[in-house]
Amino acid sequence: MSINKIKHVSILVNDIDAAASKIESVLGISPKENSLKTIDLGQTISIPTKNANIQLIAPSPGESDAAVLLSTRGEGLYDICMATDNLASLQKHIESSGAKSSIRQNEIYGKKSILMDPDSTGGTRLSIIEEPETALDPNIDISLHHVTLRTENMKKDLKLWSDLFKMPIKRTAVSESYEMDTGWLDTKNSEVEFAEQLNSTGPVAKAIKIFGSGLHAIVIENDDSSVIAKRAEDKNIRVIVDNGDPVLTALHPLDFVGTLVLLTDENANHAGEI
């Protein structure tokens, strides 16, 4: 009944066609054919990577959580959808832990899902569907290496998620150059990173002051980050290069659908990896 994969990470956007076109032209990954559909939530486009999807959502005007967030905060990361092979058993375990959740129809995938209360996940919107593990797509070069969650207490939230969703802790590490305490969970097809800033001036600390804890960034693994960076710069998207440990290349969220996208080359070492 453990988590067996990240199904998708979703991004709220104003113009779904423009957002899909920007992602395709910069990252080099194309939307699935006929993936645009109208649902109660609004419109969605699914953009597959080798191991998980990037889900674009253009909410219908109204009082939905997604519509309100888009109108008040603007474009950007919205939620994570994960999968388990036994939804009923995981739901029972979650209820026994005292965490707040509900069972409802997943609008995008048309399946029952566990919808977690963000107060029970440290501020992250999370849904879980029942679906078996799937093989990697050999025809796609880009993959979702991990998602980063910003937190004010890494050790607490790392243990919370590990216990709640039966995901093993993969590693922990303190990044001296970035002054962050980090911990990583294994989702089998990807990873979830928890990042706690150890100073008051770093990017995670600044984001928490503005947005609170929750989804912070997605990390895309690829053959050569410099190629993506060059395509981004050609389209007037600012590229941030931070020569810390490891070197990070990022697409500026104000230029790229409100989303902080970090780029990592295949086989690059990350915090705590040997």
Secondary structure, 3 states (H helix, E strand, C coil): CCEEEEEEEEEECCCHHHHHHHHHHHHCCCCCCCCCEEECCEEEEEEECCCCEEEEEEECCCCCHHHHHHHHHCCEEEEEEEEECCHHHHHHHHHHHCCCEEEEEECCCCEEEEEECHHHCCCCCEEEEECCCCCCCCCCCCEEEEEEEECCCHHHHHHHHHHHHCCCEEEEEEECCCCEEEEEEECCCCEEEEEEECCCCCHHHHHHHHHCCEEEEEEEEECCHHHHHHHHHHCCCCEEEECCCCCEEEECCCCCCCCCEEEEECCCCCCCCC
